[in-house]
Amino acid sequence: MKELAKYADYVFVLSFLGLVLAAYGAFTGSDLWLASSQWLMISIGMVVYATYIKMKATAK
């Protein structure tokens, strides 16, 4: 189950990358593949999924 916790950390980092892309699109006005609000929704979904994985890895 330790590998699940490590996977959750990777998903959290990817969600932070989505947040950076959302901020870039919002402040520059230039979207990368998706609109800023869509990057934000992806980032939120990934944080929720990372939290779920982390809880599943620590629960018995």
RODO-2510 file (C-alpha; in nm, 4 decimals, decimal comma):
residues 60
     n   res          X          Y          Z
     1     m     0,0000     0,0000     0,0000
     2     k     0,2990     0,2322     0,0301
     3     e     0,3168     0,2618    -0,3494
     4     l    -0,0364     0,4062    -0,3500
     5     a     0,0743     0,6881    -0,1204
     6     k     0,3638     0,7638    -0,3539
     7     y     0,1228     0,7648    -0,6494
     8     a    -0,0957     1,0141    -0,4637
     9     d     0,2023     1,2478    -0,4310
    10     y     0,2595     1,2330    -0,8081
    11     v    -0,1069     1,3113    -0,8768
    12     f    -0,0877     1,6060    -0,6370
    13     v     0,2158     1,7446    -0,8223
    14     l     0,0319     1,7077    -1,1525
    15     s    -0,2627     1,8955    -1,0068
    16     f    -0,0260     2,1771    -0,9118
    17     l     0,0924     2,1829    -1,2731
    18     g    -0,2697     2,2240    -1,3814
    19     l    -0,3037     2,5132    -1,1409
    20     v     0,0052     2,6778    -1,2888
    21     l    -0,1383     2,6391    -1,6390
    22     a    -0,4661     2,7931    -1,5217
    23     a    -0,2833     3,0910    -1,3716
    24     y    -0,0755     3,1337    -1,6861
    25     g    -0,3850     3,1425    -1,9036
    26     a    -0,5669     3,3785    -1,6691
    27     f    -0,2894     3,6358    -1,6419
    28     t    -0,1518     3,6268    -1,9959
    29     g    -0,4780     3,5807    -2,1834
    30     s    -0,3191     3,3024    -2,3862
    31     d    -0,4668     2,9571    -2,3272
    32     l    -0,2675     2,6375    -2,3624
    33     w    -0,4938     2,3649    -2,5072
    34     l    -0,7735     2,4389    -2,2593
    35     a    -0,9256     2,7486    -2,1056
    36     s    -0,8120     2,8575    -1,7600
    37     s    -1,1357     2,7490    -1,5957
    38     q    -1,0997     2,4029    -1,7483
    39     w    -0,7441     2,3695    -1,6163
    40     l    -0,8737     2,4731    -1,2760
    41     m    -1,1461     2,2058    -1,2847
    42     i    -0,8912     1,9398    -1,3829
    43     s    -0,6644     2,0526    -1,1002
    44     i    -0,9474     2,0327    -0,8456
    45     g    -1,0445     1,6875    -0,9666
    46     m    -0,6871     1,5649    -0,9382
    47     v    -0,6532     1,6977    -0,5821
    48     v    -0,9721     1,5158    -0,4841
    49     y    -0,8417     1,1962    -0,6465
    50     a    -0,5022     1,2312    -0,4743
    51     t    -0,6759     1,2742    -0,1399
    52     y    -0,8854     0,9645    -0,2053
    53     i    -0,5759     0,7605    -0,2933
    54     k    -0,3913     0,8836     0,0170
    55     m    -0,6864     0,7924     0,2411
    56     k    -0,7167     0,4518     0,0782
    57     a    -0,3444     0,3863     0,1273
    58     t    -0,3527     0,4709     0,4979
    59     a    -0,6838     0,3007     0,5851
    60     k    -0,7016    -0,0608     0,6963
***
